[in-house]
């Protein structure tokens, strides 16, 4: 029987794909304005082409508002204007921009909010000077036509500005419900946010088209959850269950469980609307990416719902009946596959019902295998031999939510000792570059169709390319509110990475 994803695989190809995973914010080039930008991906695409890698995985690029987490978006469709490459905009003064953002670009970590405010101030001035010449163009009109999400998003942003960035639930009662007539009180501000989306999607599409020309695939990230203070919840309240918040039950790594605070999807309401919300998201994703990651795919099968005022451990799964989980998740995945030709790759980590990987395989959707966690937990916790990995999978050595290899080795010595036993190594407390090289080589030679690792894992092959403290190479610590979360920055500029001949030689060796 043909796979549900048969046509989705036609563009990508059922073969070994090798790639890097990056947080765009962590990149910086010599022309960046304080943060990684859309056009900073172009030299990275060229580098991937040079080393015979064909995939770049990105964290979500949607509007974070005043947050720093790309997984707490205030819109399911709108891109964050913080990623705009200012120096490429017509009539931009490149020398002036370089001087203005120099200090922010050279900080060891990304000052997200400071960069965003500075960029928005510059963009508003740019908007005042250029919008009148763009507004009537065919290209601009074509962009805004048929984008059902665009006006509500721009109006939401205008209201956020008007009401001091407060949550929509704290706005005057007349504004708490989406009403298109509100636009008349803030037309110029609405135009500004529509214009920013036009610029964002234009730049991202240019990058995607360039990646296509170089035979490199861009992999986006579509979280199934988003901020309660989002335009989606404000406009379409019936699509979300606001009586509970999402999280995770207690497990080995989080003894108290996790309470994320996201509203739960109202799957019944989404089903009644023919999954139009997902169709809209996937339509926009196709403008910037070739495939995408489904974050927390197990949430399609069952999701941990927690009453607003109770701790995470007091939650329960929805649906409550485990017998409903397989059919529930499979139905949603089938509808998403019908809605878009983009190939999904599932993040199915953590405590997963045994039916989930079986259904993913049945549909032809790759799951995720973190090499250090591939153990037979019910039979001596032995590491699973690589040749037993499922082809419909993505092998990786770490994720943005965990320590890098060096950090894992340092902070989890018992796990490192077990891995040494699996590899036939003598344990030593540090992880030298030659062993990182072998682990990365292993990760690129499993039967998986995809082999994608965080870029900093490769940079660690050369100690001068990474921070000496492995904690500084971690992107996020889930469940904790820390100033270091999501502010990670690669130590070298992207130009330095692309010109590093020894690094390139190692990278090419992984695909030979």
N, C-alpha and C positions, 0 to 999 in steps of 0.2 A: 504494500500500500504506500502511495506517495506521501511524503512528509508534508505537513501543513506549511512548512517553510521552504518548500522546494524552489519556488520562484524567488524567495528572498535570498537564497544562496547563489543564485545565478550571477549576480554582480560581484559577489565577494569570492566565491569559489571554495569548494570543500578541499582545502589543502592547508599546509602549515603556513600560518601567518605569524610574523614576528613584529613586536612593537614596543613602544614606550608609553608610560602613563605619566601625565604631567598635570599639575594644577596651573592653569594659564597665569594666575596671579603670581606664581613663583618664578616665572620667566622674567628676564629683562634683557634688552638689547641696548646698543649705544644710542638708539633714538627713542627709547621708552620714556614715558612720562610718569615715573613713580611706581609702575606696576607692569606686569606682562600684558601685552596688547594683542589684538587680533593679528596684525601683520608681523608680530614677532614669531608667529608660527611658520612663516614662509622660510626663513633660514633653517628652521627645525625640519621642515618638509624636505628641503634640499639635502640636509644631513642624513635623514632617514633613507632617502634615495641612494645616497653615496654608500651607505653601509648595508644596503639591501634589506632594510626593514620596511614594512609596508603598512604600518598602523600606528596612529597616534591617538591615545585615549585621553580624553579631557574630563575634568570634573564639571559639574553643571555651570553654565554660563548665564543663567537667568538672574534677574535683578534681585540683589540681596537687600536693597534698601539700606538701612543703617546697621544691619547685622554684618558679620564677617563670614558667616557660614554659607557656602553655596547650596547647602541642603535645607536652608530656611528661607526659601524664596518668597517674595511677595507677588510673584506672577509665574504662571506655568509656561508662558510663551515669551514674555518680554526679555530681551537680552540686557545685561548690565552695561550701561554706558561707560563704566569705569574702564572697560577693555577697549574703548575706541582708540585707534592710533591717530593721535592728533596731528602729528607731523605730516601725514599723508593727505590731510584735508586741503582742498583748494584754498589758496591764499593764506595758509598758515605760515607764520614766521618761525622757521625751524630753529634758527639760532636763539631766538627769544624763548621758545619753548624749552630748549635744552638747558638754558641758564635758569629758567624759572623752576624746573623740576629736578635739577641736578642733585640737590641734597636728598630728596625723597627717593630718587632712583638708586642712590648709593648707600642707603641704610641697610644694615644686615638683615632686617626683617621688613615686611611690607606694612606701611602705615596706611591701612585701607581707608579709614574714614577721612583722614587728612587728604589723601590723594583724591578721593571721590569728590570732596567739597571743592577742592582746587580745580579739578577737571570740570565739574558742573558750572562753576563760575566762569571759566574760560569758554565753555560751550554755549552758555547763555549769551555772552557777548557775540560769539560767532553766529549764533542763531539770529540775533537782531540784525546782523549785517548781511546774512546770506539767504534767509528764509524766503523773502519776497521773490528772489530769482529762481528758487527751486519749486515753490508751492504749485505753480501751474504746469510744471513739466509733465510730460507723459510718464516718465519713469516714476516720479513721486506719486502721481495719481494712481498708477497701476499698483504700486505697493499698498496703498491704503484701501483700495477696493477689495472687498471680500474678506477683510481681516476682522472678523467679529470681535476678537479680543482687544483690538487696538484702541478704540475710543474709550471703552470702560477702563482700560489700564491707564491711559493718559489722564482721564478724569479723576481716577483714584489717586494718582500721583499729585495732581493739582490740589485735590482736597487735603492730602497729607501735608502739602506745603502750606495751605491756608490755615490748617488747624495745628500747626506746630509739630508735625510729625507724630501726633498722637495716634493710637490705635483707632480704627474706624468705630469701634464700640464706644469710644469716648467722644465722638463727634456730636454736634447738635443733632437732635432727633430727625430733623428734616433731611440730613445727609447720610444717615446710617443705612439707607436703602438705595441701591443704585437707581438713578433717574437721569436719563440723557439730558433732560432740561437743565440740569446743573451746569452744563457746559457754558451757558451764556454768561455766567458770572466770572469765568476764568478762561476765556477763549485763547488768549495769548499763551498762557501757561500750558494749556492742553496742546496747542500747536507745537510748543517746545518739546514736550515729551513724545509726541508722534514723530517729530523730526529726528529726535535722537534714535528712535527705533529704526527709522529709515536708514540712517547712517550706519547703525550697528549691523543690520541685516545685509546691507550692501557690502560692507567690509567682510563679514563672515562668509558671504557667498563667493566673494572674490578669492578668499583663502581656500574655500572648498573646491572651487573650479581649478585653482592652481594645484591643489593636492591631487585632483583627478588627473590632471595632465601629467603628473609625475608618478602615477600609479600608487599613490599613498592614500589609505583610507583614514578619514577622520571619524572617531568614535565618540559620540556624545553621551550624555548621562541624563536619564529621565527618572528622577525620584518619584515614587508613588505618593509621597506626602509633601505638603508645603505649609507655609506659615499660616496660623490662624488670622494674622493681620495681613491678608493678601487680597488682591483684587478679586481672585477667584471665589473666595469665601464671601466677600462683600457683595459681589454681583449674583452669585449662584448658591445661596445659602442651602437650598434644598439638596444640593449634591454632596453635602458634608454633614456628618453627625457631630454636633458641637457639645453634646452631653458628655462625651468621653474624649480622652486624649490618647494618642498612640505611644507605645513604648515597647519594652521587652521584659519578659519575666526574669527572675534571678537565674544566673547561670555560673559557670566556673569562673569567668572573668569579672562578672558583676554580681556580687552576692546579694545585693539589694534590688537588682533589676534596674531598668532604665525608664525614665519618664521623659519623653521627648517633647511633649506639649503640642504636637500636631493634631489637628482635627482628623477624625477618621473619614474615609470615603463612605458615602452612602451608595453602596453598590446597586441597590434596587432602583434608586432614582437614576443612576447613570445608565442602568440597563433600559429603563423606560425611555430615556432620551437617546437610545441607540448608540451609547458611548460617544456622543458628539464631542464631549470635552476632551476625550483622548484622541479623537480624530483630529481635532484642532491642534493639539500639542504635537502630534506626529507630523502633521502637515508642515508646521513651522520647523520642526527638527530636520526634515528632509531638505530644507534650504541651506543648512549648514553642515550636515553630517551624512556619512554613508551607512553607518550602523549605530547602534546605541546600546547602552547598558541600562538594564532595569534594576534600579536600586531596591533592595529588600523585596525580592520577588515573592518570598513566602507570604508577604502581606496580601497577595492575591488569593491565597488559599485560606489563611487565617491570620488575624492581626490582634495583638494584645491591646485591649482597650481598658483605660484606667479612669475611674471617676475623678473629676476635676480636683477635688480636695483630699484625695487619698494617695498613699505612697504606691510606687510601682508594683510592689508585691500583691497589692489588693486588687489588681486587675483581673481580667478574664479574656479568653480568646473569643473572637467573633469570626465565624459562627461558633456557638458554644459546642455544638455536636461535631466531634471529630470525623464522623462518617460523611459529613457534608463537605469537608475540606477539599478532597481531590476534585470532585465535579465543579465546585465553586471556582477553584483556581484555573482549571483547564478551560472552563467557559470564558473567563475573562481574557486569558491568554489568546484563545482562538479569535475573540473579537478584536483584540489589538493587532493580531497578525492580519486579519481581514482589512483593517483600517489603513495599513501602510505597507509599502514594499521594502521598508528598511528592516534589516536583520537585527533582532535583539540578541543580547547576551545577558544572561541572568546572573545577578549577585545572589547566590543561595547559600550564604555562610551562616554559621551559628547552629542552633538546634533546629533541625529541619525534619518535618515528617517524612517518613521513608517513601511516601508516594510522590513527593515533589520531584526528585531527580528522575524518577521513572517517567513522569509526565513530560518533563522537559525533553528527555531523550525521544519520547514518542512523537513530540511535536518538531523535533530537530532544532531545539534551542540549546545553546551551550550554557552549562553551568560554570561555576568558578571553583578552581582547586588551588588553595594556598598550600604550597608544597610542605611547609612546616607543620600544617595541621592535617595532612593526609595520613592518618593513623587508624588502625583497627582498634577503636576505643573499647570494644567489647571483648577483645581477645589479646590481652597483654599489651595493648597500646603500641603495637609494633607499627613501624612505618610501612606504608603500602608501596610495594615495588612500582617504579615508574611505568613499566610496561603494561600495568593493569589499569592505567588511567583511561577513562572514557574519551574517545575522539571528540564527541560533542561536548567539549569543555574548553576552558581557558586556564592554562597553568600560569601561576604567578608566585612570587616568593613573599609578597607582602601586600598591604593595602594602605590607603591614606589614613585609615583608622587604627593602624597598629605600628609597632616599632619596625624600623628597617632591619635587615639582617644583622647588622652590627649591634643594634640595640637589643634585639631578641637574644643574641648570643650573650650579651652582657647581663641582661636583667632576668633571663630565664635559663640559668646554667643547667638545671636538671633536664630541660627539654633539649638543650644543646648536647648534653652527654648522650641522650637517647639517639639523637640524630647521628652523632659520631659512631655509635654502635652500629647503626644502620649502614653508614658509609664505610665502616672498617677503618676509621681514623682513631688516632690517639687524641683524647680530649686535651685542649689547651684553652686557657681562660680568655684569650683574645682571638679574634677572627681575622687572620691575615688576608691580604688581597688575593693571594693565590687560591685560598679556599673559597672566597667570595666568587672568584672566577669559575671554579668548578661547580659551585651551586647554581650559578647563573647558566652555565653550560647545560647542567641537568635540566633546568627549567625550560630550556629551549629544545630539548630532545625527548619530550614525552610524546605520546600519541595524540595529544590535544591538537585541535585545529588552530587554537590561538595560544601564543606565548607572549605575554605582555607584562612588563615590570616597571615599577616606578623608576624614573630617570635617575634619581639619586642612588639607587642600588648599583647602577653601572658606574656612576661617577666615583663611588667608593673604591673602585679598583685603583684609583690614584688618590692617596690621602690628601694631597694639596687641593683637590677639587671639592672636598666636603669639609664640614665642620669637625673638629677633633672630638667634640662631645656628640655621640650618636643621638642624644635626645634632641639636639638642635636640627636633626634631619627628619624629625617626625612632623607630620602635617596636622594631625588632630588627635586628641584624647577624648573619646566619646564619653558623654555623661558628666563631663567637667567643664566649667566655665573658666577658661584660662586666657590670659592676654596673648599667649603664644599660639593658640588654636587658629589655624587658617592663615597665619601671617608668615609661613615658611617661605624662604627665598633661596633659590639655587645660589651657591657661592660664586660660580663663574657666570659671566655674561654668555648669552647664547652664541655669540661670535667666537668666544674662547672654546666652547664645547665643540663647535663645528670645525675648528681649526686644530684640534688636538689629534695628531696623527696616531699616537699609540692607542688612545681610546678607540678611535675608528677601527684600528686593526683588530682589537679585541671584539668589538661589536660585530664585525664581519665574520669573525671565527664562530660566532654562535649560530649562524645560518649556513655554514659550510658543511 
